[in-house]
Amino acid sequence: MKATTLMDIYNTLLGKAGEEIVLDEDTIKKAKHSLDEMIRLGE
């Protein structure tokens, strides 16, 4: 499964507990951008 949203990433991590998780660079950049925006909006 290719994770493309924060929910996809969360569900992937839950489903792979104890296994190595490999996410592509684009997914990581999107997740970081989303987290940065949530932090910005919470200020």
mmCIF file of the N, C-alpha and C atoms, coordinates in Angstrom:
data_MODEL
# 
_entry.id   MODEL 
# 
loop_
_atom_site.group_PDB 
_atom_site.id 
_atom_site.type_symbol 
_atom_site.label_atom_id 
_atom_site.label_alt_id 
_atom_site.label_comp_id 
_atom_site.label_asym_id 
_atom_site.label_entity_id 
_atom_site.label_seq_id 
_atom_site.pdbx_PDB_ins_code 
_atom_site.Cartn_x 
_atom_site.Cartn_y 
_atom_site.Cartn_z 
_atom_site.occupancy 
_atom_site.B_iso_or_equiv 
_atom_site.pdbx_formal_charge 
_atom_site.auth_seq_id 
_atom_site.auth_comp_id 
_atom_site.auth_asym_id 
_atom_site.auth_atom_id 
_atom_site.pdbx_PDB_model_num 
ATOM 1   N N  . MET A 1 1  ? 0.844  -1.185 0.000  1.00 0.00 ? 1  MET A N  1 
ATOM 2   C CA . MET A 1 1  ? 0.000  0.000  0.000  1.00 0.00 ? 1  MET A CA 1 
ATOM 3   C C  . MET A 1 1  ? 0.886  1.244  0.000  1.00 0.00 ? 1  MET A C  1 
ATOM 4   N N  . LYS A 1 2  ? 0.664  2.138  -0.891 1.00 0.00 ? 2  LYS A N  1 
ATOM 5   C CA . LYS A 1 2  ? 1.408  3.386  -0.921 1.00 0.00 ? 2  LYS A CA 1 
ATOM 6   C C  . LYS A 1 2  ? 0.659  4.395  -0.061 1.00 0.00 ? 2  LYS A C  1 
ATOM 7   N N  . ALA A 1 3  ? 1.312  4.878  0.986  1.00 0.00 ? 3  ALA A N  1 
ATOM 8   C CA . ALA A 1 3  ? 0.697  5.857  1.878  1.00 0.00 ? 3  ALA A CA 1 
ATOM 9   C C  . ALA A 1 3  ? 0.749  7.229  1.234  1.00 0.00 ? 3  ALA A C  1 
ATOM 10  N N  . THR A 1 4  ? -0.395 7.899  1.179  1.00 0.00 ? 4  THR A N  1 
ATOM 11  C CA . THR A 1 4  ? -0.428 9.212  0.542  1.00 0.00 ? 4  THR A CA 1 
ATOM 12  C C  . THR A 1 4  ? -1.004 10.289 1.435  1.00 0.00 ? 4  THR A C  1 
ATOM 13  N N  . THR A 1 5  ? -1.683 9.923  2.508  1.00 0.00 ? 5  THR A N  1 
ATOM 14  C CA . THR A 1 5  ? -2.232 10.897 3.445  1.00 0.00 ? 5  THR A CA 1 
ATOM 15  C C  . THR A 1 5  ? -1.758 10.544 4.846  1.00 0.00 ? 5  THR A C  1 
ATOM 16  N N  . LEU A 1 6  ? -1.918 11.479 5.774  1.00 0.00 ? 6  LEU A N  1 
ATOM 17  C CA . LEU A 1 6  ? -1.542 11.184 7.153  1.00 0.00 ? 6  LEU A CA 1 
ATOM 18  C C  . LEU A 1 6  ? -2.322 9.989  7.687  1.00 0.00 ? 6  LEU A C  1 
ATOM 19  N N  . MET A 1 7  ? -3.600 9.878  7.324  1.00 0.00 ? 7  MET A N  1 
ATOM 20  C CA . MET A 1 7  ? -4.393 8.737  7.777  1.00 0.00 ? 7  MET A CA 1 
ATOM 21  C C  . MET A 1 7  ? -3.846 7.440  7.191  1.00 0.00 ? 7  MET A C  1 
ATOM 22  N N  . ASP A 1 8  ? -3.440 7.461  5.927  1.00 0.00 ? 8  ASP A N  1 
ATOM 23  C CA . ASP A 1 8  ? -2.840 6.270  5.316  1.00 0.00 ? 8  ASP A CA 1 
ATOM 24  C C  . ASP A 1 8  ? -1.561 5.878  6.053  1.00 0.00 ? 8  ASP A C  1 
ATOM 25  N N  . ILE A 1 9  ? -0.736 6.879  6.359  1.00 0.00 ? 9  ILE A N  1 
ATOM 26  C CA . ILE A 1 9  ? 0.513  6.610  7.086  1.00 0.00 ? 9  ILE A CA 1 
ATOM 27  C C  . ILE A 1 9  ? 0.206  6.018  8.454  1.00 0.00 ? 9  ILE A C  1 
ATOM 28  N N  . TYR A 1 10 ? -0.736 6.625  9.164  1.00 0.00 ? 10 TYR A N  1 
ATOM 29  C CA . TYR A 1 10 ? -1.127 6.131  10.486 1.00 0.00 ? 10 TYR A CA 1 
ATOM 30  C C  . TYR A 1 10 ? -1.611 4.688  10.397 1.00 0.00 ? 10 TYR A C  1 
ATOM 31  N N  . ASN A 1 11 ? -2.505 4.411  9.464  1.00 0.00 ? 11 ASN A N  1 
ATOM 32  C CA . ASN A 1 11 ? -3.038 3.053  9.313  1.00 0.00 ? 11 ASN A CA 1 
ATOM 33  C C  . ASN A 1 11 ? -1.945 2.072  8.904  1.00 0.00 ? 11 ASN A C  1 
ATOM 34  N N  . THR A 1 12 ? -1.017 2.520  8.066  1.00 0.00 ? 12 THR A N  1 
ATOM 35  C CA . THR A 1 12 ? 0.093  1.656  7.662  1.00 0.00 ? 12 THR A CA 1 
ATOM 36  C C  . THR A 1 12 ? 0.947  1.302  8.869  1.00 0.00 ? 12 THR A C  1 
ATOM 37  N N  . LEU A 1 13 ? 1.251  2.304  9.684  1.00 0.00 ? 13 LEU A N  1 
ATOM 38  C CA . LEU A 1 13 ? 2.066  2.046  10.871 1.00 0.00 ? 13 LEU A CA 1 
ATOM 39  C C  . LEU A 1 13 ? 1.352  1.115  11.843 1.00 0.00 ? 13 LEU A C  1 
ATOM 40  N N  . LEU A 1 14 ? 0.053  1.296  12.034 1.00 0.00 ? 14 LEU A N  1 
ATOM 41  C CA . LEU A 1 14 ? -0.701 0.410  12.914 1.00 0.00 ? 14 LEU A CA 1 
ATOM 42  C C  . LEU A 1 14 ? -0.694 -1.021 12.398 1.00 0.00 ? 14 LEU A C  1 
ATOM 43  N N  . GLY A 1 15 ? -0.844 -1.179 11.106 1.00 0.00 ? 15 GLY A N  1 
ATOM 44  C CA . GLY A 1 15 ? -0.904 -2.502 10.512 1.00 0.00 ? 15 GLY A CA 1 
ATOM 45  C C  . GLY A 1 15 ? 0.440  -3.199 10.442 1.00 0.00 ? 15 GLY A C  1 
ATOM 46  N N  . LYS A 1 16 ? 1.523  -2.464 10.619 1.00 0.00 ? 16 LYS A N  1 
ATOM 47  C CA . LYS A 1 16 ? 2.861  -3.026 10.471 1.00 0.00 ? 16 LYS A CA 1 
ATOM 48  C C  . LYS A 1 16 ? 3.636  -2.998 11.784 1.00 0.00 ? 16 LYS A C  1 
ATOM 49  N N  . ALA A 1 17 ? 2.938  -2.989 12.910 1.00 0.00 ? 17 ALA A N  1 
ATOM 50  C CA . ALA A 1 17 ? 3.609  -2.922 14.215 1.00 0.00 ? 17 ALA A CA 1 
ATOM 51  C C  . ALA A 1 17 ? 4.675  -4.014 14.302 1.00 0.00 ? 17 ALA A C  1 
ATOM 52  N N  . GLY A 1 18 ? 5.859  -3.612 14.668 1.00 0.00 ? 18 GLY A N  1 
ATOM 53  C CA . GLY A 1 18 ? 6.956  -4.550 14.818 1.00 0.00 ? 18 GLY A CA 1 
ATOM 54  C C  . GLY A 1 18 ? 7.708  -4.835 13.530 1.00 0.00 ? 18 GLY A C  1 
ATOM 55  N N  . GLU A 1 19 ? 7.227  -4.316 12.407 1.00 0.00 ? 19 GLU A N  1 
ATOM 56  C CA . GLU A 1 19 ? 7.901  -4.512 11.132 1.00 0.00 ? 19 GLU A CA 1 
ATOM 57  C C  . GLU A 1 19 ? 8.573  -3.214 10.709 1.00 0.00 ? 19 GLU A C  1 
ATOM 58  N N  . GLU A 1 20 ? 9.600  -3.330 9.896  1.00 0.00 ? 20 GLU A N  1 
ATOM 59  C CA . GLU A 1 20 ? 10.258 -2.141 9.362  1.00 0.00 ? 20 GLU A CA 1 
ATOM 60  C C  . GLU A 1 20 ? 9.315  -1.431 8.404  1.00 0.00 ? 20 GLU A C  1 
ATOM 61  N N  . ILE A 1 21 ? 9.187  -0.128 8.558  1.00 0.00 ? 21 ILE A N  1 
ATOM 62  C CA . ILE A 1 21 ? 8.312  0.673  7.707  1.00 0.00 ? 21 ILE A CA 1 
ATOM 63  C C  . ILE A 1 21 ? 9.178  1.439  6.711  1.00 0.00 ? 21 ILE A C  1 
ATOM 64  N N  . VAL A 1 22 ? 8.842  1.342  5.447  1.00 0.00 ? 22 VAL A N  1 
ATOM 65  C CA . VAL A 1 22 ? 9.571  2.069  4.412  1.00 0.00 ? 22 VAL A CA 1 
ATOM 66  C C  . VAL A 1 22 ? 8.573  2.939  3.663  1.00 0.00 ? 22 VAL A C  1 
ATOM 67  N N  . LEU A 1 23 ? 8.776  4.242  3.730  1.00 0.00 ? 23 LEU A N  1 
ATOM 68  C CA . LEU A 1 23 ? 7.921  5.196  3.016  1.00 0.00 ? 23 LEU A CA 1 
ATOM 69  C C  . LEU A 1 23 ? 8.782  5.927  1.994  1.00 0.00 ? 23 LEU A C  1 
ATOM 70  N N  . ASP A 1 24 ? 8.207  6.206  0.842  1.00 0.00 ? 24 ASP A N  1 
ATOM 71  C CA . ASP A 1 24 ? 8.973  6.912  -0.172 1.00 0.00 ? 24 ASP A CA 1 
ATOM 72  C C  . ASP A 1 24 ? 9.164  8.376  0.230  1.00 0.00 ? 24 ASP A C  1 
ATOM 73  N N  . GLU A 1 25 ? 10.165 9.003  -0.357 1.00 0.00 ? 25 GLU A N  1 
ATOM 74  C CA . GLU A 1 25 ? 10.539 10.376 -0.004 1.00 0.00 ? 25 GLU A CA 1 
ATOM 75  C C  . GLU A 1 25 ? 9.388  11.358 -0.217 1.00 0.00 ? 25 GLU A C  1 
ATOM 76  N N  . ASP A 1 26 ? 8.617  11.190 -1.280 1.00 0.00 ? 26 ASP A N  1 
ATOM 77  C CA . ASP A 1 26 ? 7.496  12.085 -1.564 1.00 0.00 ? 26 ASP A CA 1 
ATOM 78  C C  . ASP A 1 26 ? 6.443  12.015 -0.457 1.00 0.00 ? 26 ASP A C  1 
ATOM 79  N N  . THR A 1 27 ? 6.152  10.822 0.032  1.00 0.00 ? 27 THR A N  1 
ATOM 80  C CA . THR A 1 27 ? 5.176  10.653 1.108  1.00 0.00 ? 27 THR A CA 1 
ATOM 81  C C  . THR A 1 27 ? 5.664  11.321 2.381  1.00 0.00 ? 27 THR A C  1 
ATOM 82  N N  . ILE A 1 28 ? 6.936  11.178 2.674  1.00 0.00 ? 28 ILE A N  1 
ATOM 83  C CA . ILE A 1 28 ? 7.507  11.795 3.872  1.00 0.00 ? 28 ILE A CA 1 
ATOM 84  C C  . ILE A 1 28 ? 7.422  13.316 3.771  1.00 0.00 ? 28 ILE A C  1 
ATOM 85  N N  . LYS A 1 29 ? 7.720  13.873 2.593  1.00 0.00 ? 29 LYS A N  1 
ATOM 86  C CA . LYS A 1 29 ? 7.638  15.328 2.392  1.00 0.00 ? 29 LYS A CA 1 
ATOM 87  C C  . LYS A 1 29 ? 6.200  15.816 2.579  1.00 0.00 ? 29 LYS A C  1 
ATOM 88  N N  . LYS A 1 30 ? 5.223  15.072 2.034  1.00 0.00 ? 30 LYS A N  1 
ATOM 89  C CA . LYS A 1 30 ? 3.816  15.451 2.183  1.00 0.00 ? 30 LYS A CA 1 
ATOM 90  C C  . LYS A 1 30 ? 3.384  15.399 3.639  1.00 0.00 ? 30 LYS A C  1 
ATOM 91  N N  . ALA A 1 31 ? 3.808  14.374 4.348  1.00 0.00 ? 31 ALA A N  1 
ATOM 92  C CA . ALA A 1 31 ? 3.453  14.246 5.762  1.00 0.00 ? 31 ALA A CA 1 
ATOM 93  C C  . ALA A 1 31 ? 4.056  15.393 6.564  1.00 0.00 ? 31 ALA A C  1 
ATOM 94  N N  . LYS A 1 32 ? 5.316  15.722 6.295  1.00 0.00 ? 32 LYS A N  1 
ATOM 95  C CA . LYS A 1 32 ? 5.962  16.829 7.016  1.00 0.00 ? 32 LYS A CA 1 
ATOM 96  C C  . LYS A 1 32 ? 5.245  18.142 6.730  1.00 0.00 ? 32 LYS A C  1 
ATOM 97  N N  . HIS A 1 33 ? 4.891  18.363 5.469  1.00 0.00 ? 33 HIS A N  1 
ATOM 98  C CA . HIS A 1 33 ? 4.179  19.589 5.113  1.00 0.00 ? 33 HIS A CA 1 
ATOM 99  C C  . HIS A 1 33 ? 2.844  19.659 5.860  1.00 0.00 ? 33 HIS A C  1 
ATOM 100 N N  . SER A 1 34 ? 2.121  18.560 5.904  1.00 0.00 ? 34 SER A N  1 
ATOM 101 C CA . SER A 1 34 ? 0.832  18.535 6.605  1.00 0.00 ? 34 SER A CA 1 
ATOM 102 C C  . SER A 1 34 ? 1.012  18.817 8.084  1.00 0.00 ? 34 SER A C  1 
ATOM 103 N N  . LEU A 1 35 ? 2.009  18.205 8.707  1.00 0.00 ? 35 LEU A N  1 
ATOM 104 C CA . LEU A 1 35 ? 2.265  18.446 10.127 1.00 0.00 ? 35 LEU A CA 1 
ATOM 105 C C  . LEU A 1 35 ? 2.659  19.894 10.376 1.00 0.00 ? 35 LEU A C  1 
ATOM 106 N N  . ASP A 1 36 ? 3.508  20.452 9.506  1.00 0.00 ? 36 ASP A N  1 
ATOM 107 C CA . ASP A 1 36 ? 3.907  21.859 9.639  1.00 0.00 ? 36 ASP A CA 1 
ATOM 108 C C  . ASP A 1 36 ? 2.681  22.781 9.559  1.00 0.00 ? 36 ASP A C  1 
ATOM 109 N N  . GLU A 1 37 ? 1.750  22.481 8.651  1.00 0.00 ? 37 GLU A N  1 
ATOM 110 C CA . GLU A 1 37 ? 0.549  23.291 8.509  1.00 0.00 ? 37 GLU A CA 1 
ATOM 111 C C  . GLU A 1 37 ? -0.343 23.183 9.758  1.00 0.00 ? 37 GLU A C  1 
ATOM 112 N N  . MET A 1 38 ? -0.471 21.976 10.313 1.00 0.00 ? 38 MET A N  1 
ATOM 113 C CA . MET A 1 38 ? -1.278 21.807 11.528 1.00 0.00 ? 38 MET A CA 1 
ATOM 114 C C  . MET A 1 38 ? -0.684 22.597 12.684 1.00 0.00 ? 38 MET A C  1 
ATOM 115 N N  . ILE A 1 39 ? 0.647  22.580 12.793 1.00 0.00 ? 39 ILE A N  1 
ATOM 116 C CA . ILE A 1 39 ? 1.309  23.344 13.835 1.00 0.00 ? 39 ILE A CA 1 
ATOM 117 C C  . ILE A 1 39 ? 1.091  24.829 13.619 1.00 0.00 ? 39 ILE A C  1 
ATOM 118 N N  . ARG A 1 40 ? 1.232  25.270 12.384 1.00 0.00 ? 40 ARG A N  1 
ATOM 119 C CA . ARG A 1 40 ? 1.037  26.697 12.062 1.00 0.00 ? 40 ARG A CA 1 
ATOM 120 C C  . ARG A 1 40 ? -0.376 27.138 12.386 1.00 0.00 ? 40 ARG A C  1 
ATOM 121 N N  . LEU A 1 41 ? -1.361 26.334 12.031 1.00 0.00 ? 41 LEU A N  1 
ATOM 122 C CA . LEU A 1 41 ? -2.754 26.681 12.275 1.00 0.00 ? 41 LEU A CA 1 
ATOM 123 C C  . LEU A 1 41 ? -3.097 26.673 13.760 1.00 0.00 ? 41 LEU A C  1 
ATOM 124 N N  . GLY A 1 42 ? -2.358 25.894 14.534 1.00 0.00 ? 42 GLY A N  1 
ATOM 125 C CA . GLY A 1 42 ? -2.629 25.810 15.964 1.00 0.00 ? 42 GLY A CA 1 
ATOM 126 C C  . GLY A 1 42 ? -2.039 26.949 16.763 1.00 0.00 ? 42 GLY A C  1 
ATOM 127 N N  . GLU A 1 43 ? -1.233 27.786 16.126 1.00 0.00 ? 43 GLU A N  1 
ATOM 128 C CA . GLU A 1 43 ? -0.597 28.903 16.848 1.00 0.00 ? 43 GLU A CA 1 
ATOM 129 C C  . GLU A 1 43 ? -1.557 30.032 17.077 1.00 0.00 ? 43 GLU A C  1 
# 
